[in-house]
Structure formats: C-alpha cells, structure tokens
Amino acid sequence: MKTLFARIQNISPALYYCGVAHLVLFVLLIIVAQFDHRQLMGINLWTKPIKFAISIAIYCLTWPLFLQYFPFEQLKRRFARFTAFAMTFEMVAIASQAARGQLSHYNTSGIYNPLLFSAMGIVIVSQTFFALYMGIRFFRVKPVQISPALLWAIRLGIIIACFFSLEGGLMASRLAHTVGAADGGPGLPFFNWSRIAGDLRIAHFMGLHALQIVPLFVIISGTKNARPAIVFSFAFFVGVSLLLTNAMLGRPLF
C-alpha cells in the first residue's frame, strides 16, 4: 500500500495530497458525527459530507493511476490542479453548509444558499467536461506501456463516469433526487437511497464508479484483449442506464 501511495504521489502530487486530505477528513467527520447529533431530512447532517469525503478521496487517488500513461504533460498537470481545486471547493461547500445546518444541494432559500449551489454546479460541471476531454484524449494514447484491454477500460470508464456525472444536472433541474416521493424518506443504511420511491442517486453513484469498476474488471480478469473490456463496458453502461430508468419510473431499488 505504501508503494502504491508513493507511486500516486510521484505521478500527481496535486491529486495525491487532495486525495489523502479527504481521507483524513473522512475520518475526522466520522468522529464529529459522534458528537454532533443534529439531523437534516431525517439523518445526521454530517452523513453527506462523510460520503463525499471518501468519494472524492477515491476519485483523486484513482486518476493518477490513469495519468501515468498519459503523455501530454502540460495538459495532465492542468487537469490535476483543476480537479484538486474543484473537489476541494465542492467539499468546503458541502461541509460548511452542514455546519450551518443547511442543505448544500437544491437549497433555494435566501440569497447565499442558491448562489453557493449554482457555484458548485458550475465548478463540478466544468471539471466533468475537463475529465471527458481527458477521456477523449486517451484515444490518442497507444498501447505501448499498457495492454489494449486496460487502455480501453480507462477510455470507456472515464466516458461512462462523465456521462452519469452529468446526470447531476437532471437532479438539479428537479431540485430533488427522489422520484415519486419527497426527498428525505426512508432509505437504505448509509447511502440513504429511497426504499419507497425511485432514487436518481443510485445510477449517479454506480455510473461515477465506472472509473474504478471497468479497469478493475480488466485487472481481475487478467484479459489483455480489448474486446472483453469493451463488451463489459457496454454491459455496465446498459445496467446503470436501467437503474436510471427504474428510478425515473419512481421505483425503489428493492
């Protein structure tokens, strides 16, 4: 594990320190939640920052493992720095709103709350399109240091993750993530996905983690050929799209 972290640090210090900082924050927020029992929409108000902290940590520590095969150095550095900024901005906004006892998303009350929500949207959408551009640029990378299977897994994992990241715009346009009920009803442990109605966050979550799941399929299966990676990516995309369709129909996951 130390070797892996040292490798990530060497490839992209900006993403490494951002990722590690969010891992530390993840632990600190869990501790804070044990002492601050305030609730927001029926759950501890620190639950959302906790989830975002670990998600951002995984995201930031994943990208350098891809960027080691990316030959365009200046573009790589710009992407890493902007991503570290965007994720930090997102986390500060979410955690500060939790500390205030306010919703960070879909909050249209007053002046500050909608302005902050809009700023979060602008920053994260900008980062998503930058990531999508990086995924497209990966089609110019040749399978020299990397197998065709893993290269295709990286390309398609990035594109799928960006596609379902932009699903956030659908939730923002609705000012809600639940379909068929109000936000904040009975949910699954930790994730809080609705148990009584459709929840758009499920496809959003699964799609975002195509970034890890698709390359892990190649690594675990040991395949070197591109075809299995492409087929798995397509199947994964279809599966997550069905989760999105199910949520739009107002149906719970279970």
Secondary structure, DSSP 4 states (H G I P E B T S, - for coil): -HHHHHHHHHH-HHHHHHHHHHHHHHHHHHHHHHH---EETTEETTHHHHHHHHHHHHHHHHHHHHHTT---HHHHHHHHHHHHHHHHHHHHHHHHHHHTT--SSS--STTHHHHHHHHHHHHHHHHHHHHHHHHHHGGG--SSSS-HHHHHHHHHHHHHHHHHHTTHHHHHHHT-SEESS-TTSSB-TTT--BSSSEETHHHHHHHHTHHHHHHHHHHHHT--SHHHHHHHHHHHHHHHHHHHHHHHTT----
